[in-house]
Structure formats: C-alpha cells, structure tokens
Amino acid sequence: MEEKSYKEYLEHITTFIFDVDGVLTDGTISLTTTGEMLRTMHTKDGFAMKTALDAGYNLCIISGGSNEGVRQRLKGLGVTDVYLGAHNKTEQLKEYMDIHDIKHENVLYMGDDIPDYPVMKLVGLPTCPQDAVPEIKAISKYISHKNGGQGCVRDVIEQVLKVQGKWNGNFSAKYD
C-alpha cells in the first residue's frame, strides 16, 4: 500500500497545535542579568495564526515552557487555548480535544524535540520545522523547509488554508 502524501491530509485539518520553543521560536533563550528568559517570535507566524483563527480554525499551544510573556504575545493574537508548563503533553492534547470534540485525524501538530514525540504519534498530521531533531523528523508526515522561529508555522497554516480555499490572497482590502 502506498504511503499518502502529506497534502492528502491537509483538507481534513480543522485544528492547529504548536509547541513554542523550537517551533514558534528558534529555540534560543537570551538571559537578562535578572534571570528573565527572552524569546523571539516571527511576525509572519503570528499573522498566519491570527488568519487561521479568523477563518474559524481551532488553535492551541502546548509547551513545556512557562514564560508569561509567551502567553501575552499569543493572547494578543487571539490564541486563548494556551497550555504552558506542560510536561506531559498528551494529557493536554486529550483534554483540549475532548473539550472541543476534535478527532485525531483533524489535528496538525508541529513539534521539534523529544518531548513532542508522544503527542505527535496521536495526531493526524505530525509536522516539524526543518531543524527538528532526527527522531521527530522520522515520525513527521511533513517537514517544513523553514526552521523553528523562521516561518515554519506560517508555512503549514498557509498550506492548509490554501488547500481548503480559506487563504484569501486579496488581503489589501482588509489591511489598507
């Protein structure tokens, strides 16, 4: 039996779930003299997440990190389902899917490292950035050509919305 192309999964996606460090960020943490940990996120990823939410998709963040600045950034984009400090990501995944009555085959999850492995085995479309660890690349049905924090989230969201006819190429009227 021939393996399905990742593009065949895109038309069934209703839900995006993302890790933070290494996916929405490049994984680098800058430390201030007071011990605060600073991260950088790509604005194109933010635009794509907001576009997906506006188009009616579910969007959730599940991260082992617990930086409240991350929560504030996501809240500003309209992301309300944010699980920080998640050390067993499968619990949060199951809770989120139960609350919103979501089927596994309708979920795209993007992770980059070993803590994402168990949850990625439970979703319909496991994906990762180009610079993910080998174990995550091995189970991903799609590996973005973009690195973490460099537009990989935009890449997968845009592909799903385009396949489903929900990526409006004429944004000028909305943003002029």
N, C-alpha and C positions, 0 to 999 in steps of 0.2 A: 504494500500500500504506500502510495506516495505521500510524503510529508506536505502538509498545507503550507502555502506561502503566508507570511505574517499579514500580508494585505487582505487575505481572506477573513481574518479575524476583525479587521477594523470596522466593518459595517455593523458589528454586534456590540461595540463598546458604548456603554452609557455612563461609565464611571472611570475616573482617573484617580489613582492613588500614587503619591510620590513620597519618597524618602527626602530628607533635607540635605544633610552633609554628603557631598559627593554627587548629588543629583541637582538640587536647586542651588548648591554652592559647589565650588571646585574642590571642596574638602579642606581647604586651607583655613586655619584659625589664627587670627592675629590676637596677641595678648597685650593688654594695656598694663601699665605699672600697677593698677589697682586689681588686676586679675580678671578684668572683664574680657570675655571672648567675643571677638568681632568676626562676622562673616560677610561675604559679598554675594549678592544675587543678581542675576541678569535681568534687565528690564524687559527683554523680549520674552522670557519665560513668564514674567508677570503679566504681560499683555495677553499672552495665549491663555493663561489660567483664567483671567477675567473674561475673555471672549468665550471660553468653554462654559463658564458659569452663566453668563448672559444667554447662551444658547440652550440652557436647560440641563447641562450635564451635571452629574454628581462629581465633586472633587474633594478629596480627603488627603491629609498629610499624616503620615505615621513616622515618627522619628525617635530615635533613642536619645537625642539631644534635648536639652530643656531650656534653651535660651529664649527668654520672653520677648526679645527684640524680633526674633523669627516670628513669633505669634502675632506681634503687632504689624509686621510687614504683610503677613498673609491676611490678617483681618482687614487691612486697608485695601486689599484686592477683592474682598468679599468672601474669602475662604473661612467658613465657620466651623468646619469639621477638622480640628487640628488635635492630634494626639502627640504630645511631647513627653519625653521621659519613658517612652515605650520600649521596654526591654524584652518583652515577648510580643512581637508584632502580630502574631497570628491571633492573639486574643482581641486586639483592637480591630483587626480586619473582620473577624467574625461578628463582633459587636456592631460595627458600622454596617456590615451587610445585612444583619438581622434587623436593625433599626429601620433601614431604608428598603428592605425587601429586595435586595440585589442578588442576582445569580452570578456565580463564579465566572461563567463564560462572558459576562458583560463587563468584566473588570480588566483594565490595563493598569499594571503596577510597574513602576520604574524604581529599581534599586541598584546599588553599585558595589555592595560589600557583603561579607558573610552573614551579618545579622538580617539581611533581606532574604536570604536563601529559603528559609521555611515558608515565608509568606508568598514568595514568588511561585512556589510549587502549587499553590492553591488557587491561582487566578487564571483566567482565560488567556491573557496576553502578557506574559512576563517580558519586560524590556529593560534595557540598561544603557548608560552612556558608553561612549567609545572607550573611556579609560577605566571601566569597571574591572574588578579582579577576575581572573580566569574562571573561577568556579561559577560566578554569576553570569559571565558571558556564555558558559556552557549550557545553562538552562534557559537563556533568553531566546524568545522567538524573534526578537528584533533587537539589534544593537545599533543605536544611533550613530551617525557619523560625527556627532558633536560630543565633546567632553562634558562632564558634570560642571554645572555653573556657567556653561558657554552656549546655552541654547538647546540642550537636548530635550528639555521639557516642551519647549516651543515646537521642536521637530515632531514629536509624537502627537501632540494635540492637533497641530495643523494637519497632519496626515489623516487623522480620524475625522476631523471636521470636513475636510475636503472630500473624502470618500463618501461621507454621509450628506454632502451638499449643504453643509452649515457653515462653511468658511466663506464669509462674504468678502469677495475680492474688491468690492467697491466700498471701502471704508471712508472715502473722502467726505461723503455727505454727513456721516456721523461725527467726524472729527475736524471739520473745517471751522 
